[in-house]
Amino acid sequence: MINVAILGFGTVGSGVAEVLTGHERSIAQKTDDLVKLKYILDVRDFPDSPFAGCFVKDFARIESDPEVDIVVETIGGATVALDFTRRALEAGKSVVSSNKELVATHGYELTQLAREKGVCYLFEASVGGGIPILRPLSQCLAANEILEICGILNGTTNYILTRMIKAGLSFEQALKEAQDKGYAERDPSADVEGHDACRKICILSAIAFGRHIYPDQVPTEGIAKVTLADVDYADGAGKKIKLLGRAIREGDGRVCAYVAPHLVDSAHPLAGVEGVFNAISVRGDAIGEVMFYGQGAGKLPTASAVVADVMDIARNLGHRKALCWAPGGADAACGTRALKSRWYVRANAGAEQLRDALGEVKLLARSGAPGGEAACLSEAQLTQEELSGKLAGLDVCAAIRVLN
């Protein structure tokens, strides 16, 4: 019998408990062993929970119990969760996590500790929620040299942009609707400012390119500045605005990783990803381009990915199964300084002023545009620094990359 302890009984933790117990028979058939929930750690009381007999408040009980084989960390953050994860690994227990912040910041250290202790540290749910991506990236696509990863990595921002596009809601209105539906937190900054997507692209980059990329190495821009004017101009150009996380392998081996809104052609598969759904496109030298699509968050979708990791460890108990990569450093990532793109520009300026600044452009139109406003797509591929230089002196309202 394999015993599991869950740390945290929030949305994901409670979902893991439900899946582990509700699917106990099928899990046993697939792992050739009985996987039992023994403990749930939470500072709160849940007297009416069907799992009431499992609750403990002191992590030391889990840490010191030799019968606990796997610890599932769903606390979130990188303080208490980091301490408990280190202690569990030190105690010779495998750990499964859904904690993107922890993995993005401390993943190299924790995978190395797991290796030293001969146990596993797995975190499939930390990036795609219910979408399988890390295992396919590290196993199914392992024969490829990965060239680029590009994806819609945050369901909240995708829902907000979808409502702006389809219902004509302002950013503020769409955000409130997302909060009312439970898709956005009361403090939505991690989502709308791009930090959540940043952490996920860091993890994807480490798996794909083999070195740890830290969040502070990833230029990150969210969607709070996107307006209905930008949505309308994009629509007139046959494009949709999406918040994308991208990681591109450069010729020198460094990684250009960043998060920013993009104009995506309506015919591109990513343009059709709507609502709270996520999609991750991977381009390899042998496979070409493949895309993974599904619910990137939610109680049971995320729990399904967590329990799949638990089952993977259960099948191979006693044999280390780990995702590993090399340490990061200043030379691992190169930012976006050299990345060239076409650009969408909206400014309080005349069309001729945009032409004078950018050369050949495609002018855009929208219904109800005020006098003195112009928008265009540049024909030239420019770095952000080059664009800023050319637009110096103009009253620029928006500048958004166009996905190549």
N, C-alpha and C positions, 0 to 999 in steps of 0.2 A: 504493500500500500504506500502511496505517495501522498504526503500531507502538505497542504498549501496554507499560507497565511496571507491575508490581504491587509495592506496598510491603507486606511482611508475608506470611508463608506459613503462617499459622495456619489455623483452620477455614474462614474466609471466603476468604482469599487463595488457598488451595489449591483451593477450589471454583471460584473465578473462573478459575484456570488450566485446570481440567478442562473447564469449559463453553466457554471461548474456543477451546481446541484441539479438543475433541470435536465442537463444532458449527461448525467453521471454514467448511465449505462452505455451510451454510444461512445463517450470518451474512453471508458474502460476497454471497449472492443477495439478501438483504434490505437490504444497505447499498450495493450496487453497488461494493464495494471489498473488498480482502483485508485482514482485521484480524489482525495477527500479534502474538504474545507475544514480546517481545524481551528483557525483563529481569524478574527477580524479586529484590527487595532483602530480605535477611534476614541477621542476624548469625550464624545457625546454618548448619551444613553439612548438605546433603542429597545425599550422593554416589549414593544408590540411586534418587533421584527420576527419573522420566522427563523432568523439566525441568531436570536437573542443569546443562546447558549454559547456562541462562539466569541462574544465580545470580550476584549481585554483593553486595558488602558496603559499598560506598561510594556514597552517594546522589549525590555529585558526578558520577559517571559518567552517571547518568540525567539529571541536571539539565543537563549540558553537551552531551548528545547531541542534535543538531538533528533526528535522525530519529524521536525519541520524540514522539508527538503527544498521547497520553493517559496520565495517571498514575492508577492505581487505588490508593487509600489504604485499607488494611484493618488498620492497625497498632493503632488504638484509642487512647483517651486524648486529652489535649489539650496534650501537651508536644512530644515528638518529631514526632508527627503534624502538629501545627500548624506547626512549623518547616518540615518537608518540603512541606507543602501550600502555604505561602506561597512557598517557593522555586520550586516547580513552576509556580505561576501567574505569578510574576515572570519566569520563563524562557519564558513564552508557551505553556505546555502546559495543556491542559484537565485537570481533575481530577474523578474520580468517587470518592465516599466512602460507606462504610457506617457511619461513625463518629458515633453519636448525640451523644456527649459533646462532640465538636469542633463539630458543627453547632449544637447548642443553645447553646453558650457563645460561639462565634466566627463563627457563620453570617453575620451581617450584614457583618462585616469582610471575610470571604472572598468573599462574593458581589459585594461592591463592588470588590474587587481583581480578580476575574475580569472584571467589566464594564470596568474601566480597561484591562485588558490585551487585551480583545477575545477572550477565551476563555470556556470553560464551567466551571461548578462545579455538579455534580449529585450528588444524595444520596438517591435513591429508597429505597434499602435501609436508611437510617438509622432509619426509623420502623416500617414494617410487615414488615421482612424480605422475604419473598417476596410479600407482599400489595401490589398496586399501590394507592397512596393519594395520594402527592404530585402525581403527574402528573394523575390525575383531578381532584384538588382545585383545581389551578392552571389546568387546561385544560377538562376536560369540564364542570366546575361553575362555570366562570368567570363565567357570566352571572348567577349567584346572589349575593345577599348572604348569606353564611354566618352563621347564627344561633347554632349550637352544634355542638360536636364532643364525642362521648362514646364511650369505648371501653375494651376490655380490651386493654392495650398491652404486657403482659408475660406470656409463656408459662409461665415458671417459677412465678410466683405463681398463675396460673390452674390449673396442674397441681396445686399444693399444695392449693388450695381445693377443687378437684374431688375429690381423694382424701379430704379431710376430709368432704366431703358424701356421697360414694358409698361409701366404705369405712370410715368412722368412725375414721380415723386422727387422732391429735392433730397439731397444727402441727409439733411436733418430729419425729414419726414420718414425716409426709408430706414434710418437708424432707429428711430422710435418704434417703428413697426417691428423691426427685428428684435428689439428689446421686449416688446409686448408679447411676441411669440416665443420668447425664450431662446432665440438664436444668438442674441448679443447680451453680454454682461451689463450690469449697471454702469461699471467703468469699462467702456469698450476699447480703451486705448491700445491694448495689446493686439487687437484685431485691426482696427481702422488705421492705426499708425504703422502697420506692417510687421510688428515685432514677432507675432506668431508665425507668419510665413518665413521670416528671417531665420528663426530657430530651425524650422523644418528644412530649409534649403541648406543650412549648415550640416545637418545630419545626412541629407542626401549626398552632399558634396564629399563628405568623409567616406561614405560607402563607395561612391562611384570613382573617386579620384585618389583615395588612399592616404589623405592627410587631414588632420583635424583643422577645420575652418571655424573660427570663433565668431560669434554674432557681431562683435565690434569691428570685424574685418569686412562686413557686408553692408555696403551702402543701402539704406532702407528708406523708402518713401511710401506712405499710405495713400488713402483715397479721400481724405477729408477735404482736399482742395478741388476735387472733381465736381463740376457743376452740370446742371441740365443743359447749359449752352454747349459744353464740351460733348455731352451725350448726343445732342442734336447734330452738331457738326460731324461727329464720327459716323452717325447714321447716314448722313448725306453722302459720305465718302464710301459707304458700303462696309463700315467697320463697327466694332463694338469695343467698349473700354473694359478691360479686365486687369485685375491686380495679379501680376505674375511674379513668381520667384524663379530666377534663372541661375544656372551655374554652367559655365563654358570652360572647357579645357583649352588653355592657350598653348601656342607652339613650344614655349619654354617650360611647360609642365605646371605653371601656376594656374590658379583657378580665378576666373572672373565671376564672382557670385554677387547678386544684388536682388533687391525687391523693389518694384515700381509699377505704377499703372502703365499699360500699353494699349495702343489701338491695334486690334486684331482683326484681320480680314474676316468678313462674315462667312466665307467658305472654309475657314480654318476650323478643325475639329474643336479647338478650345473655345471658339466663339459660341458654340452651341451648348456649352456647359452652363446650366442656369441654376438659380436658387441656391440651396445649401450644398450642392454637389461640388466635388473637387475632381480634378483630372491632372495627371502627371504624365508628360511626354518625355521619353528617353530616346536619345539618338546614339546608336552605336555604329562602329565602323563596319561590322559584319551584318547586324540585324537590320540596319536602317532605323526607322522610327517606329516605336511602339507606344501605346498610350494606355494608362490605367485610370479607370473612371469609377466613381462610386461615392457613397456617403463618407465624407471625411471626418465626421464627428458623430456624436449621439451615443446614448447609453449602450444599446445592444450592439450596434455596428463596431464600436470601439472595443467593447467587451469580447466580441468574437475574435478580434485580432490578439488581444491579451491572452485569451484561453488557448488560442492556437500556439502561441509561444510556450505556454505551460505544457501543452501536449508534446511539443517538440522536445522539450527538456525531459519530460517523463519517458519518452521513447528511448532516449539516449542517456538515462541517468547513470552517472559514473563516468561518462565520456564528455569531455569539455566540448561544447558547441558554442562558438563565439563569433561575433562580428568584430574585427580588429582593423586598425589602421595606424599609420605612423603619426608621430606628434606633429602639431602645427608649428607655426612660427611666422615671423614677419614676411618670409619669402614664400609662404604657401598661397597667399591670395594677392591679387593685384588690383582690386577695386574695378571701377569702370572707366578709368582715365583714358584707356586706349580703345574703348568699345565704340564703334561707329554705328549709327542708326539713321534712318529717316526720322523726321520729327513732325509732330502736329504742333502748330503754334497758333495761339489766339492772343490778339493784342488790341489795345486801344490805339489803332493806327490805320492808315489807309492801305489798300491793296498794293499800291506802288511802293510804299515804304517797306512792305514785307518782301517784295520782289527785289528792291534795291539791297536789302540786307542779306537775303538768302539765295539770290539768283533765281534759277528756274524753280517755280513752285506750282502746285495745284491749288487754286483758290477754292474755298469751300463756302457754302451758303446754308443758311437756316432761316426758317420762318420767324419773323419778329425780331430779327437782329437789330440792335440799336445802331443809329448812325455813328460812324467813327470807330466801329469794331470790324476787324477783319480776321480771318482764319485761313490757314493753308496747311498743306503737307509739303515738306521740303523734298525736292528730287535728289539732292546731294545727301550722301551719307556723312554724318558729322559726329564728332565726339561731343560730349556735353560742354566741354571747355570751348571748343570751336563754335558751338551754337551760341553760347553766352557771349562770346566775343562779337559775333556777327549781329546779335540783337542788342548790343550795348546802346543805350540811349532811347530805346523803344519802351513803351509802357506795356510789358508782357504780362498777360493774365494767366496763361497756361502754356506749358511746354511738356509734351508727353511723347515718349518713344513710340515708334511704329514697329511692331514685331516684323522682323525680316521674313 
